[in-house]
Amino acid sequence: MIDRKPIRKAVFPVAGLGTRFLPATKAIPKELLPVVDRPLIQYAVDEAREAGIEQMVFVTGRGKTALVEHFDIAYELETTLSERGKDLAILEPTRFTPGDLITVRQQVPLGLGHAIWCARAIVGDEPFAILLPDELMVGKPGCLAQMVEAYEQVGGNLISVLEVPREEVSSYGVIEPGLTDGTLTEVRGLVEKPPVDKAPSNKIISGRYILQPEVMRTLESQGRGAGGEIQLTDAMARMIGQQPFHAVTFAGKRYDCGSKIGFIEATLALALERDDIGPDVRRMAKRLVEE
């Protein structure tokens, strides 16, 4: 019987050092760098809330306390804004009810699989979502909301995928597809960064997952894989054939904010879509290109 317990919890692996963005990330977590006027982590949290997630689990490391402070009540700031007659609604998305935001520490950087395993006590025996904040997913509805809708149909495990030009597949994890029904594709296998001529498809894994709690037990005994790290992809591959496993082709755009170029692209793209600053940004960009 397919387990369709509701998806109430989401895990955010945010323990990385952000070395690609030094020196900006020397004292500020990369996840708090702004894309226009919202920190990167805020986009992922808002996406999770839209999908009905009730409890957010941050897997953090040393020097990441500012991530939690961002979602705390800022008494002095809010009091000052209120006294000046400013609208506090802009801060509402950054507030959490006590207990709805939980942090656990990843003490040693042993990879994504290890980071997810660190949240096992909070996840318990429930299915849960994973959101990688570096992957900024823009769509209506959001990526995770699209996945939750698919989960309610088929249950089991799901990953989000995007179709890319085949010559780009060697930079990503790729699925081996089975039957396809609309945006849903059966997953028969996962291949990490395959050579172009050996890639089983052009559908790449794109940073959003809904997994059954059994993955934690799989990670428990998971050996180190690529890069000497415990890989989530390896654990998921072991679960294929034991539980339903599907990919959801995301109807939207993905920006790789783990790279400088992707971060700049996301900032420019989202700025251009804004009613308040979009026209000015377009004129500015055109002027800079023409100079």
PyMOL commands that set and color helices and strands:
alter all, ss='L'
color gray80, all
select helices_A, chain A and resi 19-21+30-32+40-50+65-70+75-83+88-94+112-117+120-123+143-154+166-171+196-198+214-220+226-228+232-239+260-273+278-290
alter helices_A, ss='H'
color red, helices_A
select strands_A, chain A and resi 9-13+34-35+38-39+55-60+101-105+128-131+135-138+157-163+173-181+184-192+203-211+245-249+253-256
alter strands_A, ss='S'
color yellow, strands_A
deselect
rebuild
show_as cartoon
